Amino acid sequence: MARSQFDNSPVSTNSSRTGVPPSLPTAMCNLETEGIKYGCGHYVATRTVNKIDCMRPTCTKSVRHPSNCRSSECAIYYGPARSETITHRTNEFCEHCDYWFKGSRVR
């Protein structure tokens, strides 16, 4: 496949089927959460129900990650929530949106 002159993506000589270089993790641990759905559209988790472990030694959230590992290439964040169960809906804005849309006028 020829590269376009506008394609600035790095070229990998050892690409996998997913297109992600083998040195980078392709999956991370995920959470199942319960939370509030606000009128602004944001979902805010209020409770973690379950953690889904990716079982990868390159994910700092996994039980398989060595405690003495200091590699900067390990995943340090959870992946997208596996499930978000809405326990309450409100027409109010979440804390962040409330500040941006109403907070500056109150001062």
C-alpha positions in Angstrom: 0.0 0.0 0.0 1.5 3.4 -1.0 1.6 6.2 1.5 0.1 9.5 0.8 2.3 12.6 1.0 0.0 13.8 3.7 0.2 10.7 5.8 2.4 11.4 8.8 1.8 8.2 10.6 4.9 6.2 11.6 5.8 3.2 9.5 6.1 -0.1 11.4 8.0 -2.9 9.9 6.6 -5.4 12.4 2.9 -4.5 12.4 0.2 -6.8 13.8 -3.3 -7.4 12.6 -4.6 -4.6 14.8 -2.1 -2.1 13.4 -0.7 -1.5 16.9 3.0 -2.1 17.3 3.7 -5.2 19.4 5.4 -3.2 22.1 2.2 -1.3 22.9 -0.6 -2.9 24.9 -3.8 -3.5 22.8 -6.1 -3.8 25.8 -6.3 -2.5 29.4 -8.3 -3.3 32.5 -11.8 -2.0 32.5 -14.4 -1.1 35.2 -18.1 -1.7 35.5 -19.7 1.3 37.2 -22.9 2.7 38.5 -23.5 6.5 38.4 -25.6 9.5 37.6 -26.6 10.8 34.2 -26.7 14.6 34.2 -28.8 16.9 32.0 -25.6 18.1 30.2 -25.1 14.5 29.0 -22.2 13.6 31.2 -22.2 10.3 33.2 -20.4 10.5 36.5 -19.6 7.2 38.2 -20.5 7.0 41.9 -19.6 3.3 42.5 -17.3 0.8 41.0 -19.2 -2.5 40.7 -16.5 -4.7 39.2 -13.0 -4.6 37.7 -12.3 -6.6 34.6 -8.6 -7.6 34.6 -6.9 -7.7 31.2 -4.2 -10.1 32.7 -1.4 -8.2 30.9 1.9 -7.6 32.6 2.1 -4.3 30.7 -0.9 -2.9 32.4 -0.3 -1.3 35.9 -3.9 -2.0 36.9 -3.6 -5.7 36.3 -2.7 -8.3 39.0 -0.1 -9.6 36.5 1.9 -6.3 36.5 5.1 -6.7 38.5 5.2 -4.4 41.5 8.9 -3.5 40.8 8.3 -2.5 37.2 9.1 1.2 36.4 8.6 1.0 32.6 7.2 4.1 31.0 5.6 1.9 28.3 3.1 0.3 30.7 -0.6 1.4 30.5 -1.3 3.5 33.6 -5.0 4.2 33.1 -8.2 2.0 32.9 -9.7 1.5 29.5 -13.3 2.7 28.7 -15.9 1.5 31.2 -17.2 -1.9 30.2 -20.6 -1.0 31.5 -22.2 2.2 32.9 -25.4 1.5 34.8 -27.4 4.7 35.3 -28.8 4.7 38.9 -30.2 8.2 38.8 -31.1 10.9 36.2 -31.2 14.6 36.8 -31.8 17.7 34.6 -29.1 19.6 36.5 -25.6 20.0 35.0 -22.6 18.0 36.4 -20.2 19.9 38.6 -17.8 20.8 35.7 -20.5 22.0 33.4 -22.3 23.9 36.2 -19.1 25.9 36.8 -18.5 26.7 33.1 -22.1 27.6 32.3 -23.3 29.2 35.6 -20.2 29.7 37.8 -18.7 32.6 36.0 -21.9 34.7 36.2 -22.3 34.1 40.0 -19.0 35.7 40.9 
